[in-house]
Amino acid sequence: AAEMSSTWIKLDDDFFDHPKVIGLSLVAVHVHLRAICWCSKHLTDGRIPLAVVESWSVRRWRDAIDSLVDRGLWERPTVDLGSTYGLPTVRDPKVDEWFQIHDYLDHQRSAEDARNIKAKRAAAGAKGGQAKAATAKRTWPSARPCSKASAAGSPNACNKLAPKTAELL
C-alpha cells in the first residue's frame, strides 16, 4: 500500500470515556489505537489485516480483537448472499483475514483525501521552490550577510565578518 511521509489521526479527548471503550483491556485499547495509526499510515480507510495485528506480537491479541468486535469498535467483513431471498448475511472466509474499524471514515481522513492533500502540498512546495530559486538567482550577489550589515550603515561590516565566517568553516 502507498505510504505518506506523515499522516495524523484524530483522537477525541473523550475516547477513554466512551461507553464502547470503558472496561476494555489495555491490550484491546492498544491494539485498537495501533490499528487506527496503521490504517492511517497505509491509507486503508480503516481496513486492518489480521496478519498485521499478528505481526505486532501483542499477547492475547485474539481476545483483544474479540472484545473490539463485541463492543462494536471493529467489524468482521461480511458478504450478502441474497437478502432478497431472506438469507442472512454471513462471514466470507476469503475476507475474514481483514477487519474494518467501525466508522473509521467518520473520524479519520480517507485515503483519497490524504492523497489529494499530499499532491496539493507537493505542487505548492514545487511552486514555492521554483519561486525561491528564481529569487535567489536575481539576488545572489547582494544576498550575503555582510551586505545586510553594510546596508545598515557600517561600510566595514563585511571586512569584520569575513574572518569570523572563515573561522566557522
Salt bridges, closest charged atoms under 4 A:
GLU3 OE2 - HIS42 ND1 3.73
ASP63 OD2 - ARG60 NH2 2.55
ASP66 OD1 - ARG76 NH2 3.13
GLU75 OE2 - HIS102 ND1 2.38
ASP96 OD2 - ARG91 NE 3.45
ASP103 OD2 - HIS102 NE2 2.96
